[in-house]
Amino acid sequence: LIARSKATGRTWTMDDLKKGNDGREEDARERIRAAVKLLTEQGRRVTVRQLMRLAGCCNKTVKRHMDI
């Protein structure tokens, strides 16, 4: 937090960082959701590798959100 505050001149809190993380997580989930929908509509198999390519996420992110 100190380094980020010095770099930007703004005082950052843990809530600010959590809000940013939550936003990135929701963005990743939406991209994965769209990739699953596309693969399903095309009648293709839904695999981690295909989701990685279509959603632009790494395999850890895709596996973390397998509940979609």
The first five atom37 places (N, CA, C, CB, O) and aatype in JSON, in Angstrom:
{
  "aatype": [10, 9, 0, 1, 15, 11, 0, 16, 7, 1, 16, 17, 16, 12, 3, 3, 10, 11, 11, 7, 2, 3, 7, 1, 6, 6, 3, 0, 1, 6, 1, 9, 1, 0, 0, 19, 11, 10, 10, 16, 6, 5, 7, 1, 1, 19, 16, 19, 1, 5, 10, 12, 1, 10, 0, 7, 4, 4, 2, 11, 16, 19, 11, 1, 8, 12, 3, 9],
  "atom_mask": [
    [1, 1, 1, 1, 1],
    [1, 1, 1, 1, 1],
    [1, 1, 1, 1, 1],
    [1, 1, 1, 1, 1],
    [1, 1, 1, 1, 1],
    [1, 1, 1, 1, 1],
    [1, 1, 1, 1, 1],
    [1, 1, 1, 1, 1],
    [1, 1, 1, 0, 1],
    [1, 1, 1, 1, 1],
    [1, 1, 1, 1, 1],
    [1, 1, 1, 1, 1],
    [1, 1, 1, 1, 1],
    [1, 1, 1, 1, 1],
    [1, 1, 1, 1, 1],
    [1, 1, 1, 1, 1],
    [1, 1, 1, 1, 1],
    [1, 1, 1, 1, 1],
    [1, 1, 1, 1, 1],
    [1, 1, 1, 0, 1],
    [1, 1, 1, 1, 1],
    [1, 1, 1, 1, 1],
    [1, 1, 1, 0, 1],
    [1, 1, 1, 1, 1],
    [1, 1, 1, 1, 1],
    [1, 1, 1, 1, 1],
    [1, 1, 1, 1, 1],
    [1, 1, 1, 1, 1],
    [1, 1, 1, 1, 1],
    [1, 1, 1, 1, 1],
    [1, 1, 1, 1, 1],
    [1, 1, 1, 1, 1],
    [1, 1, 1, 1, 1],
    [1, 1, 1, 1, 1],
    [1, 1, 1, 1, 1],
    [1, 1, 1, 1, 1],
    [1, 1, 1, 1, 1],
    [1, 1, 1, 1, 1],
    [1, 1, 1, 1, 1],
    [1, 1, 1, 1, 1],
    [1, 1, 1, 1, 1],
    [1, 1, 1, 1, 1],
    [1, 1, 1, 0, 1],
    [1, 1, 1, 1, 1],
    [1, 1, 1, 1, 1],
    [1, 1, 1, 1, 1],
    [1, 1, 1, 1, 1],
    [1, 1, 1, 1, 1],
    [1, 1, 1, 1, 1],
    [1, 1, 1, 1, 1],
    [1, 1, 1, 1, 1],
    [1, 1, 1, 1, 1],
    [1, 1, 1, 1, 1],
    [1, 1, 1, 1, 1],
    [1, 1, 1, 1, 1],
    [1, 1, 1, 0, 1],
    [1, 1, 1, 1, 1],
    [1, 1, 1, 1, 1],
    [1, 1, 1, 1, 1],
    [1, 1, 1, 1, 1],
    [1, 1, 1, 1, 1],
    [1, 1, 1, 1, 1],
    [1, 1, 1, 1, 1],
    [1, 1, 1, 1, 1],
    [1, 1, 1, 1, 1],
    [1, 1, 1, 1, 1],
    [1, 1, 1, 1, 1],
    [1, 1, 1, 1, 1]
  ],
  "atom_positions": [
    [[0.82, -1.2, 0.0], [0.0, 0.0, 0.0], [0.86, 1.26, 0.0], [-0.93, 0.0, 1.2], [0.52, 2.26, -0.63]],
    [[1.96, 1.19, 0.71], [2.81, 2.38, 0.81], [3.42, 2.71, -0.56], [3.93, 2.16, 1.86], [3.44, 3.87, -0.97]],
    [[3.92, 1.69, -1.25], [4.53, 1.91, -2.56], [3.5, 2.45, -3.55], [5.14, 0.61, -3.1], [3.8, 3.37, -4.31]],
    [[2.3, 1.9, -3.54], [1.25, 2.38, -4.46], [0.86, 3.81, -4.11], [0.01, 1.45, -4.39], [0.63, 4.63, -5.0]],
    [[0.79, 4.12, -2.83], [0.44, 5.48, -2.42], [1.51, 6.48, -2.86], [0.24, 5.54, -0.9], [1.19, 7.58, -3.31]],
    [[2.79, 6.09, -2.73], [3.87, 6.98, -3.16], [3.85, 7.16, -4.67], [5.22, 6.42, -2.71], [4.1, 8.27, -5.17]],
    [[3.56, 6.1, -5.41], [3.58, 6.17, -6.87], [2.44, 7.01, -7.42], [3.52, 4.77, -7.46], [2.61, 7.7, -8.43]],
    [[1.28, 6.96, -6.78], [0.11, 7.65, -7.31], [-0.22, 8.95, -6.58], [-1.07, 6.73, -7.25], [-0.98, 9.77, -7.1]],
    [[0.33, 9.14, -5.4], [0.01, 10.34, -4.63], [-1.34, 10.25, -3.96], [0.0, 0.0, 0.0], [-1.86, 11.26, -3.47]],
    [[-1.92, 9.08, -3.94], [-3.24, 8.87, -3.34], [-3.08, 7.88, -2.19], [-4.28, 8.35, -4.4], [-2.26, 6.97, -2.27]],
    [[-3.84, 8.05, -1.15], [-3.8, 7.11, -0.04], [-4.72, 5.95, -0.34], [-4.21, 7.8, 1.29], [-5.93, 6.12, -0.48]],
    [[-4.13, 4.74, -0.46], [-4.88, 3.54, -0.79], [-5.2, 2.77, 0.48], [-4.08, 2.65, -1.78], [-4.4, 2.72, 1.41]],
    [[-6.38, 2.17, 0.5], [-6.78, 1.34, 1.64], [-6.97, -0.1, 1.16], [-8.07, 1.89, 2.3], [-7.02, -0.36, -0.04]],
    [[-7.07, -1.0, 2.09], [-7.31, -2.4, 1.75], [-8.65, -2.56, 1.04], [-7.27, -3.28, 3.01], [-8.8, -3.43, 0.19]],
    [[-9.62, -1.73, 1.4], [-10.93, -1.79, 0.73], [-10.82, -1.42, -0.75], [-11.93, -0.84, 1.43], [-11.51, -2.0, -1.59]],
    [[-9.94, -0.46, -1.07], [-9.73, -0.08, -2.47], [-9.17, -1.27, -3.26], [-8.78, 1.13, -2.56], [-9.62, -1.55, -4.37]],
    [[-8.2, -1.95, -2.68], [-7.59, -3.09, -3.36], [-8.59, -4.23, -3.5], [-6.35, -3.56, -2.6], [-8.62, -4.9, -4.54]],
    [[-9.4, -4.46, -2.48], [-10.41, -5.52, -2.55], [-11.44, -5.2, -3.64], [-11.1, -5.69, -1.19], [-11.86, -6.09, -4.37]],
    [[-11.82, -3.95, -3.74], [-12.79, -3.54, -4.76], [-12.22, -3.8, -6.16], [-13.16, -2.05, -4.59], [-12.94, -4.25, -7.05]],
    [[-10.95, -3.51, -6.35], [-10.3, -3.78, -7.63], [-10.23, -5.26, -7.95], [0.0, 0.0, 0.0], [-10.48, -5.67, -9.08]],
    [[-9.89, -6.06, -6.95], [-9.84, -7.51, -7.13], [-11.21, -8.08, -7.47], [-9.29, -8.19, -5.88], [-11.34, -8.94, -8.34]],
    [[-12.22, -7.6, -6.78], [-13.59, -8.06, -7.04], [-14.02, -7.74, -8.47], [-14.57, -7.44, -6.05], [-14.67, -8.54, -9.14]],
    [[-13.64, -6.56, -8.94], [-13.98, -6.16, -10.3], [-13.29, -7.03, -11.34], [0.0, 0.0, 0.0], [-13.9, -7.43, -12.33]],
    [[-12.0, -7.33, -11.12], [-11.27, -8.2, -12.05], [-11.82, -9.61, -12.03], [-9.78, -8.22, -11.7], [-11.89, -10.27, -13.06]],
    [[-12.22, -10.09, -10.85], [-12.8, -11.43, -10.74], [-14.12, -11.51, -11.51], [-13.01, -11.81, -9.26], [-14.35, -12.47, -12.23]],
    [[-14.96, -10.52, -11.37], [-16.24, -10.53, -12.06], [-16.04, -10.42, -13.57], [-17.14, -9.37, -11.56], [-16.78, -11.04, -14.34]],
    [[-15.05, -9.65, -13.99], [-14.74, -9.55, -15.42], [-14.29, -10.9, -15.98], [-13.64, -8.49, -15.66], [-14.73, -11.31, -17.05]],
    [[-13.44, -11.6, -15.24], [-12.97, -12.92, -15.67], [-14.13, -13.91, -15.74], [-11.88, -13.44, -14.72], [-14.24, -14.69, -16.68]],
    [[-15.0, -13.87, -14.74], [-16.15, -14.77, -14.73], [-17.06, -14.51, -15.93], [-16.95, -14.62, -13.43], [-17.58, -15.45, -16.53]],
    [[-17.25, -13.25, -16.28], [-18.1, -12.91, -17.42], [-17.49, -13.39, -18.73], [-18.34, -11.4, -17.47], [-18.19, -13.91, -19.6]],
    [[-16.16, -13.22, -18.87], [-15.5, -13.7, -20.09], [-15.56, -15.23, -20.19], [-14.03, -13.23, -20.12], [-15.75, -15.76, -21.28]],
    [[-15.4, -15.92, -19.07], [-15.49, -17.38, -19.07], [-16.92, -17.81, -19.4], [-15.05, -17.97, -17.7], [-17.13, -18.74, -20.18]],
    [[-17.89, -17.13, -18.81], [-19.3, -17.43, -19.06], [-19.62, -17.28, -20.55], [-20.21, -16.51, -18.22], [-20.31, -18.11, -21.13]],
    [[-19.12, -16.21, -21.17], [-19.35, -15.99, -22.6], [-18.67, -17.06, -23.44], [-18.84, -14.59, -23.01], [-19.22, -17.5, -24.45]],
    [[-17.49, -17.5, -23.04], [-16.78, -18.54, -23.78], [-17.52, -19.87, -23.69], [-15.35, -18.71, -23.24], [-17.62, -20.6, -24.68]],
    [[-18.05, -20.19, -22.51], [-18.83, -21.43, -22.34], [-20.07, -21.38, -23.24], [-19.24, -21.64, -20.85], [-20.41, -22.36, -23.9]],
    [[-20.72, -20.24, -23.25], [-21.93, -20.09, -24.08], [-21.59, -20.27, -25.56], [-22.57, -18.71, -23.85], [-22.32, -20.95, -26.28]],
    [[-20.5, -19.67, -26.01], [-20.1, -19.78, -27.41], [-19.79, -21.23, -27.78], [-18.89, -18.89, -27.68], [-20.24, -21.71, -28.82]],
    [[-19.02, -21.91, -26.95], [-18.67, -23.3, -27.24], [-19.91, -24.19, -27.25], [-17.66, -23.82, -26.21], [-20.03, -25.07, -28.09]],
    [[-20.81, -23.96, -26.32], [-22.03, -24.75, -26.25], [-22.91, -24.53, -27.47], [-22.81, -24.41, -24.98], [-23.46, -25.48, -28.03]],
    [[-23.04, -23.28, -27.88], [-23.85, -22.97, -29.06], [-23.27, -23.59, -30.33], [-23.97, -21.46, -29.23], [-24.01, -23.97, -31.23]],
    [[-21.95, -23.68, -30.39], [-21.29, -24.26, -31.56], [-21.25, -25.78, -31.5], [-19.88, -23.71, -31.68], [-20.84, -26.42, -32.47]],
    [[-21.67, -26.35, -30.39], [-21.67, -27.8, -30.24], [-20.28, -28.38, -30.02], [0.0, 0.0, 0.0], [-20.04, -29.56, -30.28]],
    [[-19.38, -27.54, -29.55], [-18.0, -27.99, -29.31], [-17.83, -28.38, -27.84], [-16.99, -26.89, -29.69], [-18.6, -27.95, -26.98]],
    [[-16.81, -29.2, -27.59], [-16.5, -29.6, -26.22], [-15.99, -28.4, -25.43], [-15.46, -30.75, -26.19], [-15.24, -27.57, -25.95]],
    [[-16.4, -28.33, -24.19], [-15.94, -27.25, -23.32], [-14.75, -27.79, -22.53], [-17.09, -26.74, -22.36], [-14.91, -28.61, -21.63]],
    [[-13.56, -27.33, -22.88], [-12.35, -27.77, -22.2], [-11.65, -26.56, -21.58], [-11.4, -28.51, -23.17], [-11.92, -25.41, -21.95]],
    [[-10.77, -26.83, -20.64], [-10.03, -25.75, -19.99], [-9.2, -25.01, -21.03], [-9.11, -26.31, -18.87], [-9.15, -23.78, -21.01]],
    [[-8.57, -25.74, -21.94], [-7.74, -25.11, -22.96], [-8.56, -24.17, -23.86], [-7.04, -26.18, -23.81], [-8.13, -23.06, -24.17]],
    [[-9.74, -24.63, -24.27], [-10.6, -23.78, -25.11], [-11.05, -22.54, -24.34], [-11.83, -24.56, -25.61], [-11.07, -21.44, -24.89]],
    [[-11.39, -22.72, -23.09], [-11.82, -21.58, -22.28], [-10.67, -20.59, -22.08], [-12.34, -22.05, -20.92], [-10.87, -19.38, -22.1]],
    [[-9.47, -21.12, -21.89], [-8.3, -20.24, -21.76], [-8.13, -19.39, -23.0], [-7.03, -21.07, -21.5], [-7.9, -18.18, -22.91]],
    [[-8.24, -20.01, -24.16], [-8.05, -19.28, -25.41], [-9.14, -18.25, -25.66], [-7.99, -20.25, -26.58], [-8.86, -17.11, -26.02]],
    [[-10.38, -18.64, -25.47], [-11.49, -17.75, -25.77], [-11.66, -16.63, -24.74], [-12.77, -18.54, -25.86], [-11.98, -15.49, -25.09]],
    [[-11.45, -16.96, -23.47], [-11.66, -15.97, -22.41], [-10.42, -15.13, -22.14], [-12.09, -16.66, -21.13], [-10.51, -14.06, -21.54]],
    [[-9.26, -15.61, -22.59], [-8.04, -14.87, -22.34], [-7.59, -14.94, -20.9], [0.0, 0.0, 0.0], [-6.98, -14.01, -20.38]],
    [[-7.91, -16.07, -20.25], [-7.54, -16.27, -18.85], [-6.53, -17.41, -18.75], [-8.79, -16.58, -17.99], [-6.44, -18.25, -19.65]],
    [[-5.77, -17.44, -17.67], [-4.86, -18.55, -17.47], [-5.64, -19.75, -16.92], [-3.7, -18.15, -16.51], [-6.78, -19.62, -16.48]],
    [[-4.99, -20.91, -16.94], [-5.68, -22.13, -16.52], [-6.09, -22.08, -15.05], [-4.79, -23.32, -16.76], [-7.11, -22.66, -14.68]],
    [[-5.32, -21.42, -14.22], [-5.68, -21.32, -12.8], [-6.98, -20.55, -12.61], [-4.55, -20.66, -12.01], [-7.81, -20.9, -11.78]],
    [[-7.14, -19.49, -13.39], [-8.36, -18.69, -13.3], [-9.56, -19.49, -13.77], [-8.23, -17.39, -14.12], [-10.62, -19.47, -13.14]],
    [[-9.4, -20.19, -14.88], [-10.51, -21.01, -15.4], [-10.88, -22.08, -14.38], [-10.13, -21.66, -16.76], [-12.06, -22.28, -14.11]],
    [[-9.91, -22.75, -13.82], [-10.19, -23.82, -12.85], [-10.82, -23.25, -11.57], [-8.91, -24.59, -12.51], [-11.65, -23.92, -10.95]],
    [[-10.44, -22.04, -11.18], [-11.0, -21.43, -9.99], [-12.5, -21.14, -10.15], [-10.26, -20.14, -9.66], [-13.25, -21.1, -9.18]],
    [[-12.92, -20.95, -11.4], [-14.31, -20.6, -11.67], [-15.04, -21.71, -12.41], [-14.39, -19.31, -12.47], [-15.88, -21.43, -13.26]],
    [[-14.74, -22.95, -12.09], [-15.37, -24.09, -12.76], [-16.86, -24.21, -12.43], [-14.65, -25.38, -12.36], [-17.57, -24.97, -13.08]],
    [[-17.34, -23.49, -11.43], [-18.76, -23.57, -11.08], [-19.64, -22.94, -12.15], [-19.0, -22.88, -9.74], [-20.86, -23.13, -12.13]],
    [[-19.06, -22.21, -13.07], [-19.85, -21.59, -14.15], [-20.27, -22.69, -15.07], [-19.05, -20.49, -14.91], [-20.95, -22.44, -16.07]]
  ]
}
